[in-house]
Amino acid sequence: MAGNIVTFLVGVVCIVLGITNMRGNISSLHPYHRSRISEEDRIPFGKQVGLGTIIVGIGIIVFSVLSSVTLYTENDIFILVGTAVLIIGIILGLVISFRAMIKYNKGIF
């Protein structure tokens, strides 16, 4: 159960960081990305990377909630659905974030 709480909190942190990025504060990103973004691209870049981070956070939260439900109901379908949501959220969030990095930074590294 404690692991699910930690997982839930990690999801919340991702969402908070995503919201911060969407507001144009990209200070949580690697200095490489911050230094290569022009001032006029800061907001659109932050919005896209922030959206990706929020999607990852939502996937993590859904996974932790469904994992907790599995503990109480002893029905494994919840953990399977939670895992599927987590994988889809991570993949979708990374695709959105990497697409923004490629568009505005001309690369992810």
Backbone as CSV, one residue per row, in Angstrom:
resi,resn,N_x,N_y,N_z,CA_x,CA_y,CA_z,C_x,C_y,C_z
1,MET,0.815,-1.203,0.000,0.000,0.000,0.000,0.855,1.263,0.000
2,ALA,1.968,1.255,0.752,2.837,2.438,0.794,3.425,2.717,-0.587
3,GLY,3.691,1.652,-1.337,4.211,1.832,-2.686,3.219,2.537,-3.587
4,ASN,1.939,2.243,-3.397,0.912,2.904,-4.199,0.801,4.381,-3.851
5,ILE,1.007,4.709,-2.592,0.969,6.114,-2.181,2.132,6.872,-2.804
6,VAL,3.321,6.264,-2.771,4.493,6.899,-3.381,4.279,7.059,-4.875
7,THR,3.756,6.035,-5.518,3.480,6.104,-6.958,2.483,7.216,-7.260
8,PHE,1.436,7.310,-6.455,0.448,8.369,-6.624,1.106,9.746,-6.515
9,LEU,1.971,9.910,-5.515,2.646,11.197,-5.318,3.584,11.533,-6.476
10,VAL,4.223,10.523,-7.045,5.075,10.752,-8.227,4.209,11.270,-9.381
11,GLY,3.029,10.706,-9.541,2.106,11.189,-10.572,1.685,12.627,-10.336
12,VAL,1.419,12.965,-9.077,1.040,14.343,-8.741,2.190,15.301,-9.055
13,VAL,3.415,14.897,-8.706,4.589,15.739,-9.003,4.718,15.941,-10.512
14,CYS,4.509,14.898,-11.288,4.571,15.036,-12.752,3.536,16.032,-13.249
15,ILE,2.336,15.964,-12.719,1.284,16.889,-13.148,1.638,18.322,-12.764
16,VAL,2.149,18.524,-11.561,2.538,19.870,-11.136,3.655,20.414,-12.023
17,LEU,4.643,19.571,-12.321,5.728,20.007,-13.217,5.195,20.309,-14.611
18,GLY,4.249,19.498,-15.084,3.645,19.745,-16.392,2.908,21.066,-16.443
19,ILE,2.155,21.366,-15.393,1.433,22.643,-15.338,2.422,23.803,-15.305
20,THR,3.492,23.643,-14.539,4.534,24.677,-14.479,5.150,24.901,-15.856
21,ASN,5.445,23.821,-16.561,6.006,23.936,-17.911,5.021,24.599,-18.860
22,MET,3.748,24.264,-18.740,2.745,24.829,-19.637,2.590,26.337,-19.440
23,ARG,2.923,26.819,-18.275,2.850,28.256,-18.002,4.102,28.991,-18.463
24,GLY,5.025,28.274,-19.107,6.216,28.913,-19.652,7.454,28.794,-18.789
25,ASN,7.315,28.224,-17.605,8.476,28.026,-16.735,9.072,26.657,-17.053
26,ILE,10.116,26.654,-17.862,10.739,25.394,-18.263,12.006,25.118,-17.458
27,SER,12.100,25.695,-16.283,13.296,25.530,-15.458,13.492,24.097,-14.980
28,SER,12.442,23.271,-15.013,12.588,21.879,-14.589,13.210,21.005,-15.678
29,LEU,13.356,21.554,-16.868,13.935,20.789,-17.970,15.456,20.896,-17.966
30,HIS,16.081,19.985,-18.651,17.540,19.952,-18.741,18.060,21.263,-19.338
31,PRO,19.199,21.759,-18.840,19.749,23.020,-19.362,19.947,23.028,-20.880
32,TYR,20.230,21.874,-21.453,20.373,21.786,-22.909,19.121,22.310,-23.605
33,HIS,17.966,21.890,-23.117,16.713,22.303,-23.749,16.397,23.762,-23.463
34,ARG,16.670,24.191,-22.256,16.409,25.596,-21.914,17.273,26.534,-22.746
35,SER,18.519,26.180,-22.974,19.438,27.074,-23.677,19.152,27.146,-25.176
36,ARG,18.512,26.140,-25.714,18.283,26.096,-27.161,16.907,26.623,-27.573
37,ILE,16.111,27.036,-26.628,14.765,27.536,-26.932,14.804,29.059,-26.997
38,SER,14.296,29.589,-28.096,14.218,31.053,-28.194,13.102,31.557,-27.287
39,GLU,13.155,32.814,-26.961,12.167,33.393,-26.045,10.747,33.282,-26.597
40,GLU,10.574,33.459,-27.902,9.225,33.375,-28.479,8.704,31.932,-28.551
41,ASP,9.607,30.950,-28.516,9.192,29.548,-28.540,9.030,28.958,-27.146
42,ARG,9.369,29.700,-26.125,9.336,29.194,-24.749,7.935,28.727,-24.350
43,ILE,6.922,29.516,-24.641,5.552,29.167,-24.264,5.037,27.965,-25.059
44,PRO,5.122,27.958,-26.404,4.612,26.779,-27.122,5.387,25.504,-26.782
45,PHE,6.699,25.630,-26.608,7.505,24.473,-26.224,7.075,23.981,-24.842
46,GLY,6.943,24.893,-23.896,6.530,24.527,-22.549,5.158,23.887,-22.515
47,LYS,4.239,24.383,-23.340,2.897,23.812,-23.394,2.926,22.374,-23.887
48,GLN,3.714,22.115,-24.916,3.755,20.766,-25.463,4.467,19.794,-24.525
49,VAL,5.619,20.203,-23.996,6.337,19.333,-23.062,5.508,19.153,-21.791
50,GLY,4.868,20.222,-21.336,4.015,20.137,-20.151,2.842,19.199,-20.353
51,LEU,2.234,19.242,-21.521,1.133,18.334,-21.823,1.612,16.888,-21.760
52,GLY,2.754,16.625,-22.349,3.316,15.274,-22.297,3.576,14.829,-20.865
53,THR,4.095,15.731,-20.047,4.377,15.412,-18.648,3.087,15.169,-17.872
54,ILE,2.073,15.945,-18.145,0.776,15.755,-17.480,0.169,14.406,-17.854
55,ILE,0.265,14.042,-19.114,-0.273,12.745,-19.556,0.447,11.602,-18.850
56,VAL,1.758,11.699,-18.728,2.516,10.678,-17.984,2.042,10.643,-16.533
57,GLY,1.879,11.807,-15.927,1.420,11.876,-14.538,0.050,11.258,-14.344
58,ILE,-0.857,11.521,-15.265,-2.201,10.938,-15.176,-2.122,9.415,-15.285
59,GLY,-1.293,8.929,-16.201,-1.113,7.479,-16.328,-0.592,6.857,-15.046
60,ILE,0.351,7.524,-14.397,0.909,7.026,-13.134,-0.159,7.016,-12.036
61,ILE,-0.945,8.081,-11.952,-1.995,8.148,-10.931,-3.056,7.078,-11.160
62,VAL,-3.489,6.908,-12.394,-4.490,5.876,-12.692,-3.950,4.504,-12.320
63,PHE,-2.687,4.253,-12.644,-2.069,2.976,-12.291,-2.066,2.761,-10.781
64,SER,-1.684,3.794,-10.024,-1.614,3.624,-8.568,-3.001,3.405,-7.958
65,VAL,-3.995,4.118,-8.466,-5.358,3.946,-7.951,-5.878,2.539,-8.268
66,LEU,-5.681,2.098,-9.510,-6.164,0.762,-9.877,-5.373,-0.334,-9.181
67,SER,-4.111,-0.094,-8.881,-3.331,-1.054,-8.095,-3.898,-1.173,-6.687
68,SER,-4.302,-0.049,-6.117,-4.914,-0.076,-4.791,-6.249,-0.808,-4.815
69,VAL,-7.028,-0.589,-5.854,-8.306,-1.292,-5.986,-8.064,-2.793,-6.063
70,THR,-7.023,-3.201,-6.770,-6.687,-4.620,-6.879,-6.400,-5.217,-5.507
71,LEU,-5.707,-4.470,-4.649,-5.407,-4.976,-3.305,-6.676,-5.250,-2.507
72,TYR,-7.688,-4.399,-2.671,-8.914,-4.542,-1.893,-9.902,-5.537,-2.494
73,THR,-9.926,-5.637,-3.806,-10.900,-6.519,-4.446,-10.318,-7.877,-4.804
74,GLU,-9.004,-7.972,-4.827,-8.299,-9.193,-5.245,-8.700,-9.616,-6.657
75,ASN,-9.059,-8.633,-7.477,-9.407,-8.873,-8.872,-8.285,-8.297,-9.735
76,ASP,-7.566,-9.167,-10.408,-6.378,-8.750,-11.155,-6.678,-7.909,-12.391
77,ILE,-7.924,-7.825,-12.800,-8.242,-7.042,-13.997,-7.879,-5.571,-13.799
78,PHE,-8.003,-5.081,-12.557,-7.695,-3.678,-12.299,-6.211,-3.389,-12.506
79,ILE,-5.358,-4.282,-12.078,-3.911,-4.070,-12.259,-3.550,-4.176,-13.742
80,LEU,-4.233,-5.036,-14.470,-3.976,-5.152,-15.910,-4.389,-3.881,-16.645
81,VAL,-5.563,-3.368,-16.315,-6.029,-2.130,-16.939,-5.118,-0.975,-16.536
82,GLY,-4.736,-0.922,-15.248,-3.839,0.130,-14.772,-2.500,0.097,-15.484
83,THR,-1.972,-1.100,-15.685,-0.695,-1.239,-16.393,-0.827,-0.776,-17.842
84,ALA,-1.933,-1.130,-18.483,-2.164,-0.692,-19.864,-2.252,0.828,-19.944
85,VAL,-2.984,1.436,-19.008,-3.102,2.900,-18.985,-1.735,3.543,-18.740
86,LEU,-0.962,2.965,-17.831,0.374,3.489,-17.542,1.263,3.440,-18.781
87,ILE,1.282,2.309,-19.462,2.125,2.168,-20.657,1.689,3.139,-21.749
88,ILE,0.390,3.227,-21.980,-0.122,4.153,-22.999,0.202,5.593,-22.611
89,GLY,0.019,5.944,-21.342,0.316,7.300,-20.883,1.782,7.665,-21.044
90,ILE,2.662,6.738,-20.693,4.094,7.007,-20.828,4.469,7.172,-22.296
91,ILE,4.006,6.269,-23.136,4.344,6.341,-24.557,3.784,7.620,-25.176
92,LEU,2.525,7.919,-24.937,1.906,9.112,-25.509,2.578,10.385,-24.988
93,GLY,2.836,10.443,-23.684,3.497,11.607,-23.101,4.896,11.822,-23.658
94,LEU,5.649,10.738,-23.805,7.002,10.861,-24.356,6.974,11.273,-25.822
95,VAL,6.036,10.735,-26.579,5.933,11.105,-27.998,5.639,12.603,-28.128
96,ILE,4.715,13.107,-27.336,4.376,14.535,-27.386,5.588,15.378,-26.979
97,SER,6.250,14.990,-25.890,7.411,15.752,-25.413,8.568,15.689,-26.411
98,PHE,8.873,14.500,-26.913,9.982,14.365,-27.861,9.693,15.104,-29.158
99,ARG,8.437,15.090,-29.582,8.066,15.831,-30.793,8.334,17.324,-30.616
100,ALA,7.998,17.847,-29.447,8.264,19.266,-29.167,9.764,19.532,-29.135
101,MET,10.522,18.635,-28.530,11.978,18.811,-28.464,12.594,18.801,-29.859
102,ILE,12.126,17.911,-30.692,12.647,17.837,-32.065,12.254,19.092,-32.841
103,LYS,11.033,19.548,-32.650,10.551,20.725,-33.383,11.306,21.991,-32.965
104,TYR,11.472,22.204,-31.667,12.047,23.468,-31.184,13.551,23.392,-30.909
105,ASN,14.075,22.185,-30.677,15.511,22.031,-30.380,16.282,21.363,-31.507
106,LYS,15.577,20.869,-32.484,16.177,20.096,-33.568,16.822,18.822,-33.058
107,GLY,16.336,18.285,-31.973,16.827,17.026,-31.417,16.467,16.888,-29.957
108,ILE,16.565,15.639,-29.460,16.239,15.414,-28.050,17.476,15.341,-27.171
109,PHE,18.636,15.267,-27.790,19.883,15.235,-27.020,20.844,16.272,-27.529
